[in-house]
Amino acid sequence: MPRPTRRHLTVATALVAATTAAVAVTSAAGAFDNAQQAKAAIKDGKAKNVILLIGDGMGDSEITLARDYTVGANGRLNMDKFPLTGAYTTYAVHADGTPDYVTDSAASGTGWATGVKTVNGRISKTPGTDKAVPTLLELAQKKGYATGSVTTAELTDATPAVLASHATDRSCQGPADMAKCPTDTIAAGGPGSIAEQSVKHKVDVLIGGGKQRFDQKVTDGKYKGLTVTEQAKKLGYQVVTDKAGLKGVKNGKPVLGLLASGNVPVEWTGKAAAVGGTDPQRCVTSNPNRPSTTPSLADSATKAIKLLAAKQQRTHSKQGFFLQIEGASIDKQDHAADPCGQIGETAAFDRAVKVARAYAAKHPDTLVVTTADHAHTSQIVPLEATPPGLSSTLVTDEGQPLKVNYSTNTPGQSQEHTGTQVRIAAQGPQAYRVLGVTNQTDLFATIREALRLR
């Protein structure tokens, strides 16, 4: 994509100016007035750093549900306070390039990671020819940027995988999981599993779950017989498994944080939605199955930013860093029709957004983007509604009842993604590119332009 012209900036400035009057009117009634902030946020030029925050499955319904429950209908989450907000479409494609209107996380992640639409289930490869496509992380490494990926899912799950691997199918997470990726195996001359590729890429910071994948043994090649964790150590990684270990890592060596065998346990618990609804409930803001030694997503994000910034300073690099942070289990709890788990993970993600924005406040040459990979199933419905599927009534922090419905699949089945557009918001250099309605692949171009990647 060509560099932005004066016309691009003029149009963007005009768009913000055109909304000023409307925002000013609503602010008189007590709404959040960000018109002046929005006009001041139109910045061209290069970004030194990019922090991309992905709320997996975090559509407008999921954001609204978390807002209503935690800060109130007239409150604002951290993610609501970005100066520039738009929406983007999320569709995948079939092998022939025709639209597949409801995406999964692999295809959607491939969209922003590579700028190329692909088929559901595929990781940073073309839809028809199954060829690897360069990712933002790979391009950033090539240009000398420090890189990192933080998630509450397994590090080999689709959203983190799209940055540091290429796989025919998202299921090929470890050396023992390669059934659907025969040409990707090391024995066939391929790059290996997602776990193997992730550590081979020498990403500076990898923090998430998925220890079970890295404990699998490599079956071919230079590291045959070793586990992927042992391979990582051979490649210089510091491997840690809890909050204390993460706190104690030293600058100068890459970090592999494996915080759980599978996905990192969620923060909140409560009763799942049920046929006919549930009695009104308050969510429990703890989880007995989450070890106290598990860092929060905000903790992991804070540490990742410090490590990446320290590398930049230590090496006296003119380049900064690229970091992706994912709140993964918003999606997973939505699939399970678990409103409390879902709200708790959205709140945890929102605290990570606060961390990123606080860093950007001190480093205004940082582009911060927050968005979702796709929309999901939860809907806030009237209390008198009788949904045919699963529903639950919550009592919010405002003391009011709120009914949430999950009806994208029959009870007992996993609830489904939806194909609607999702929010994208940003601040910093090139942030104006998120205005209006764009395509998910346009995010690739925004970040590439911000970091001047080629």
Legacy VTK file of the C-alpha trace (Angstrom):
# vtk DataFile Version 3.0
C-alpha trace
ASCII
DATASET POLYDATA
POINTS 454 float
0.000 0.000 0.000
1.367 3.479 -0.841
2.230 5.897 1.923
-0.655 8.163 3.013
-1.017 11.351 1.047
-2.072 14.779 2.259
-5.493 13.931 0.865
-5.776 10.928 3.194
-5.057 13.120 6.198
-7.413 15.857 4.981
-10.239 13.364 4.583
-9.561 11.825 7.984
-9.452 15.234 9.665
-12.682 16.245 7.955
-14.360 13.046 9.135
-13.474 13.778 12.742
-14.434 17.446 12.428
-17.808 16.478 10.997
-18.593 14.504 14.156
-17.533 17.238 16.567
-20.930 18.949 16.753
-22.786 15.707 17.374
-20.366 14.655 20.114
-20.541 18.089 21.722
-24.338 17.890 21.857
-24.328 14.485 23.518
-21.621 15.572 25.955
-23.999 18.188 27.332
-26.149 15.296 28.505
-23.224 13.715 30.312
-21.669 11.517 27.618
-17.913 11.137 27.189
-16.676 14.016 25.009
-13.663 12.904 22.977
-14.078 15.205 19.984
-11.048 17.362 20.769
-9.027 14.269 21.631
-10.029 12.707 18.310
-8.960 15.739 16.287
-5.624 15.848 18.099
-5.102 12.138 17.418
-4.797 12.461 13.635
-1.073 11.738 13.334
0.931 10.722 10.295
4.480 9.425 10.342
6.267 6.380 11.609
5.562 4.567 14.873
8.497 3.276 16.882
6.377 0.622 18.587
3.095 -1.152 17.899
0.948 -2.861 20.517
-1.913 -4.854 18.994
-4.572 -6.073 21.429
-6.975 -8.794 20.289
-10.073 -9.662 22.284
-10.898 -13.051 20.797
-14.621 -13.225 20.058
-15.074 -9.732 21.519
-17.851 -8.298 19.412
-19.925 -5.267 20.375
-22.284 -7.482 22.388
-19.421 -8.844 24.477
-18.047 -5.343 25.092
-21.477 -4.009 26.060
-22.131 -6.921 28.400
-18.838 -6.367 30.240
-19.433 -2.610 30.378
-22.977 -2.924 31.731
-21.928 -5.449 34.363
-18.707 -3.853 35.610
-18.855 -0.076 35.131
-22.511 0.517 34.307
-24.531 1.432 31.265
-23.214 5.003 31.293
-19.679 4.001 32.283
-16.692 3.513 30.021
-14.156 0.709 29.819
-10.518 1.453 29.030
-11.093 0.184 25.509
-13.919 2.719 25.096
-11.531 5.637 25.610
-9.485 5.418 22.425
-9.712 8.649 20.431
-10.314 6.996 17.051
-12.809 4.192 16.510
-14.089 2.362 13.461
-15.276 -1.091 12.459
-13.905 -3.812 10.231
-15.333 -6.779 8.367
-14.077 -10.243 9.268
-15.138 -12.731 6.591
-12.902 -15.624 5.481
-12.782 -17.073 1.961
-13.208 -20.452 0.324
-10.348 -22.032 -1.622
-11.568 -20.330 -4.803
-11.560 -16.900 -3.136
-15.319 -16.522 -2.740
-16.542 -15.192 0.632
-17.063 -17.451 3.633
-19.124 -15.082 5.751
-18.311 -16.480 9.214
-14.623 -16.744 10.020
-12.702 -18.719 12.594
-9.709 -17.345 14.488
-7.146 -18.898 12.144
-8.477 -17.271 8.988
-9.231 -13.960 10.691
-5.803 -13.830 12.344
-4.167 -14.617 9.025
-6.004 -11.599 7.603
-4.367 -9.020 9.864
-1.083 -10.932 10.204
-0.440 -11.235 6.456
-2.937 -9.020 4.612
-4.254 -12.129 2.836
-7.671 -13.747 3.291
-7.603 -17.511 3.703
-9.811 -20.518 4.429
-11.035 -21.307 7.913
-8.553 -23.367 9.885
-5.451 -22.260 7.986
-2.512 -20.437 9.573
-0.805 -17.704 7.497
-1.027 -19.597 4.219
-2.857 -18.880 0.981
-6.400 -20.251 0.527
-5.951 -22.137 -2.731
-2.283 -23.008 -3.078
-1.451 -23.444 0.622
1.699 -21.323 0.348
3.232 -19.507 3.321
2.740 -15.728 3.387
5.103 -13.417 5.344
3.645 -12.198 8.639
3.911 -8.867 10.437
6.139 -10.472 13.051
8.476 -11.900 10.429
8.661 -8.574 8.614
9.283 -6.752 11.906
12.094 -9.143 12.844
13.666 -8.669 9.426
13.666 -4.896 9.981
15.289 -5.245 13.420
12.303 -4.804 15.716
11.967 -6.706 18.981
8.872 -8.926 18.908
6.508 -10.514 21.372
3.251 -12.424 21.756
1.182 -12.716 24.940
-2.019 -14.751 25.221
-4.329 -16.470 27.680
-4.741 -19.358 25.216
-2.142 -21.947 24.349
0.739 -20.236 22.559
0.036 -22.620 19.690
-3.633 -21.608 19.410
-4.742 -19.837 16.247
-4.350 -16.167 17.186
-0.750 -16.318 18.442
0.094 -18.951 15.815
-0.638 -16.663 12.856
2.337 -14.446 13.719
5.113 -17.003 14.144
4.106 -20.032 12.070
2.585 -21.308 8.839
0.345 -24.378 8.943
-2.182 -26.008 6.660
-4.437 -26.590 9.665
-4.605 -24.912 13.072
-4.744 -28.289 14.838
-1.063 -28.972 14.070
0.078 -27.435 17.346
2.813 -29.834 18.482
4.995 -32.549 16.879
2.403 -35.196 17.825
-0.457 -33.191 16.303
0.533 -33.185 12.637
-2.138 -35.492 11.146
-3.768 -32.687 9.100
-0.460 -31.144 7.990
1.518 -33.925 6.258
3.481 -31.543 4.029
4.365 -29.294 6.991
6.250 -31.994 8.887
10.015 -31.735 9.170
10.269 -35.230 7.656
8.539 -33.920 4.521
10.803 -30.889 4.358
8.277 -28.608 6.030
8.729 -26.187 8.933
7.301 -28.471 11.623
4.527 -27.914 14.122
3.341 -24.527 15.355
5.253 -24.986 18.629
8.498 -25.814 16.812
8.139 -22.899 14.424
7.365 -20.464 17.247
10.632 -21.130 19.072
12.662 -21.362 15.847
11.538 -17.827 15.059
13.386 -16.628 18.187
10.504 -14.363 19.161
11.854 -12.276 22.045
8.864 -12.817 24.343
6.326 -15.654 24.212
3.935 -15.839 27.187
0.792 -17.952 27.413
-0.472 -21.469 28.015
0.130 -24.665 26.062
2.915 -26.371 28.011
1.484 -29.716 26.839
2.415 -28.881 23.225
5.966 -27.866 24.095
6.423 -31.030 26.166
5.924 -33.155 23.034
9.055 -34.653 21.479
10.421 -33.502 18.148
10.239 -36.414 15.702
12.742 -35.396 13.002
15.572 -33.022 12.244
18.275 -31.430 14.347
16.311 -31.600 17.608
14.885 -35.098 17.173
14.229 -36.775 20.519
14.135 -33.525 22.481
10.948 -31.912 23.651
10.104 -28.556 22.078
10.805 -27.001 25.496
14.297 -28.517 25.425
14.687 -27.247 21.865
13.765 -23.778 23.119
16.409 -23.934 25.828
18.992 -24.989 23.225
17.997 -21.890 21.261
18.666 -19.706 24.289
15.195 -19.292 25.761
14.597 -18.733 29.451
11.622 -21.007 30.217
9.327 -20.020 33.084
6.023 -21.396 34.325
4.629 -18.965 36.909
4.497 -15.408 38.242
7.736 -15.694 40.211
9.611 -17.146 37.256
8.345 -14.406 34.980
9.368 -11.747 37.476
12.872 -13.196 37.664
13.729 -13.408 33.956
16.836 -11.533 32.881
17.208 -9.131 30.019
19.245 -10.277 27.061
17.743 -13.703 26.386
14.372 -14.628 24.843
11.585 -15.693 27.209
9.163 -18.614 26.868
6.448 -18.430 29.514
4.347 -21.594 29.727
1.792 -20.679 32.373
-0.583 -23.643 32.033
-0.740 -27.078 30.461
-3.580 -25.929 28.218
-5.356 -22.586 28.199
-4.674 -20.265 31.127
-7.570 -20.742 33.604
-10.176 -17.979 33.573
-10.427 -15.357 36.312
-14.179 -15.404 37.093
-16.715 -18.182 37.596
-20.495 -18.518 37.776
-23.408 -20.562 36.515
-23.496 -21.205 32.790
-26.566 -20.174 30.829
-29.335 -22.764 30.772
-32.493 -23.635 28.880
-35.218 -21.543 30.451
-32.667 -19.257 32.083
-30.997 -19.157 35.489
-31.913 -17.554 38.775
-30.424 -14.053 39.045
-26.756 -14.392 39.901
-23.714 -12.364 40.807
-20.460 -13.520 39.253
-17.741 -14.898 41.490
-14.567 -12.890 40.873
-12.274 -15.832 41.587
-11.634 -19.322 40.262
-10.492 -22.180 42.540
-8.947 -23.854 39.493
-6.696 -20.879 38.758
-3.415 -21.151 40.732
-2.466 -18.059 42.707
0.912 -18.220 40.986
-0.678 -17.411 37.604
0.027 -13.865 36.414
-2.872 -11.852 35.057
-2.942 -10.843 31.412
-2.125 -7.288 32.518
0.883 -8.601 34.481
2.135 -10.549 31.467
1.580 -7.573 29.182
3.486 -5.274 31.552
6.425 -7.670 31.698
6.454 -8.171 27.927
6.541 -4.423 27.280
9.379 -3.963 29.782
11.426 -6.759 28.226
10.919 -5.528 24.680
11.668 -1.907 25.596
14.771 -3.039 27.499
16.055 -4.875 24.432
15.548 -1.747 22.373
17.552 0.305 24.887
20.259 -2.325 25.398
20.963 -2.682 21.692
20.622 1.067 21.025
18.282 0.122 18.202
16.534 2.819 16.228
13.690 0.354 15.882
11.254 -0.356 18.668
9.023 -3.371 19.126
5.917 -5.148 17.861
3.778 -6.878 20.486
0.483 -8.733 20.180
-1.625 -9.288 23.315
-4.628 -11.610 23.182
-7.489 -12.070 25.612
-8.397 -15.508 24.283
-11.060 -16.876 26.585
-13.693 -14.248 25.925
-14.281 -16.461 22.897
-13.910 -19.738 24.759
-16.426 -18.797 27.445
-18.807 -17.472 24.798
-18.620 -20.896 23.124
-19.481 -22.434 26.506
-22.377 -19.977 27.124
-20.698 -18.962 30.395
-21.472 -15.251 30.916
-19.458 -14.799 34.112
-16.354 -16.435 32.660
-16.795 -14.309 29.548
-17.245 -11.012 31.428
-14.278 -11.753 33.692
-12.013 -12.366 30.713
-13.236 -9.203 28.993
-12.475 -7.234 32.165
-9.024 -8.844 32.359
-8.384 -7.919 28.740
-9.519 -4.374 29.440
-6.888 -4.078 32.179
-4.270 -5.092 29.615
-5.605 -2.334 27.362
-5.001 0.086 30.241
-1.385 -1.105 30.496
-0.806 -0.534 26.773
-2.382 2.926 26.807
-0.366 3.929 29.880
2.839 2.991 28.064
1.742 4.920 24.981
0.962 7.979 27.116
4.674 8.121 28.008
5.797 7.003 24.542
3.514 8.768 22.035
5.420 7.239 19.128
3.584 3.993 19.980
0.612 2.882 17.881
-1.912 1.015 20.043
-4.751 -0.853 18.341
-7.493 -2.840 20.032
-9.958 -5.012 18.150
-11.411 -8.511 17.866
-10.877 -11.342 15.429
-14.610 -11.993 15.014
-17.953 -11.481 16.704
-19.706 -14.067 18.847
-23.012 -15.278 20.178
-23.973 -13.457 23.392
-26.872 -10.991 23.188
-28.420 -8.764 25.839
-32.183 -9.291 25.649
-35.248 -7.966 27.527
-35.917 -9.548 30.909
-39.339 -10.692 29.700
-37.883 -12.492 26.668
-38.053 -16.286 26.573
-35.164 -17.317 24.294
-35.378 -20.776 22.727
-31.765 -21.506 23.615
-29.611 -20.826 26.657
-29.933 -17.741 28.819
-28.881 -16.366 32.172
-29.918 -13.430 34.333
-27.134 -11.481 36.009
-27.282 -8.806 38.701
-24.862 -6.092 37.625
-22.608 -3.941 39.787
-25.335 -1.282 39.454
-27.725 -3.676 41.211
-29.846 -4.175 38.112
-30.929 -7.419 36.436
-29.553 -8.112 32.953
-30.483 -11.054 30.744
-28.004 -12.566 28.293
-28.947 -15.067 25.603
-26.903 -17.683 23.709
-28.812 -19.116 20.757
-26.441 -19.640 17.815
-26.569 -23.393 18.274
-28.790 -25.954 19.971
-28.310 -26.446 23.726
-25.518 -28.893 24.427
-23.556 -27.792 21.366
-20.781 -25.212 21.269
-22.152 -21.735 20.590
-20.972 -20.224 17.315
-19.111 -17.209 15.973
-21.153 -14.692 13.996
-20.253 -12.885 10.791
-20.947 -9.322 11.862
-18.348 -6.550 11.706
-16.427 -5.736 14.907
-14.941 -2.682 16.548
-11.394 -1.475 15.920
-9.981 1.480 17.875
-6.543 3.062 17.968
-4.240 5.851 19.057
-0.824 6.990 17.879
0.845 7.312 14.468
-1.354 6.038 11.598
-4.289 5.418 13.973
-6.599 7.428 11.695
-6.531 4.465 9.296
-9.053 2.611 11.487
-11.787 5.206 10.890
-14.893 4.210 8.965
-15.606 0.633 7.911
-12.505 -1.196 6.731
-11.515 -4.778 5.996
-9.636 -6.956 8.460
-6.738 -7.185 6.018
-6.401 -3.381 6.157
-5.020 -3.733 9.693
-1.978 -5.457 8.194
-1.416 -2.427 5.963
-1.883 -0.021 8.893
0.769 -1.726 11.016
3.096 -2.285 8.093
2.919 1.392 7.224
3.293 2.499 10.839
6.522 0.487 11.225
7.635 1.053 7.606
7.901 -2.685 6.963
8.620 -3.959 3.475
LINES 1 455
454 0 1 2 3 4 5 6 7 8 9 10 11 12 13 14 15 16 17 18 19 20 21 22 23 24 25 26 27 28 29 30 31 32 33 34 35 36 37 38 39 40 41 42 43 44 45 46 47 48 49 50 51 52 53 54 55 56 57 58 59 60 61 62 63 64 65 66 67 68 69 70 71 72 73 74 75 76 77 78 79 80 81 82 83 84 85 86 87 88 89 90 91 92 93 94 95 96 97 98 99 100 101 102 103 104 105 106 107 108 109 110 111 112 113 114 115 116 117 118 119 120 121 122 123 124 125 126 127 128 129 130 131 132 133 134 135 136 137 138 139 140 141 142 143 144 145 146 147 148 149 150 151 152 153 154 155 156 157 158 159 160 161 162 163 164 165 166 167 168 169 170 171 172 173 174 175 176 177 178 179 180 181 182 183 184 185 186 187 188 189 190 191 192 193 194 195 196 197 198 199 200 201 202 203 204 205 206 207 208 209 210 211 212 213 214 215 216 217 218 219 220 221 222 223 224 225 226 227 228 229 230 231 232 233 234 235 236 237 238 239 240 241 242 243 244 245 246 247 248 249 250 251 252 253 254 255 256 257 258 259 260 261 262 263 264 265 266 267 268 269 270 271 272 273 274 275 276 277 278 279 280 281 282 283 284 285 286 287 288 289 290 291 292 293 294 295 296 297 298 299 300 301 302 303 304 305 306 307 308 309 310 311 312 313 314 315 316 317 318 319 320 321 322 323 324 325 326 327 328 329 330 331 332 333 334 335 336 337 338 339 340 341 342 343 344 345 346 347 348 349 350 351 352 353 354 355 356 357 358 359 360 361 362 363 364 365 366 367 368 369 370 371 372 373 374 375 376 377 378 379 380 381 382 383 384 385 386 387 388 389 390 391 392 393 394 395 396 397 398 399 400 401 402 403 404 405 406 407 408 409 410 411 412 413 414 415 416 417 418 419 420 421 422 423 424 425 426 427 428 429 430 431 432 433 434 435 436 437 438 439 440 441 442 443 444 445 446 447 448 449 450 451 452 453
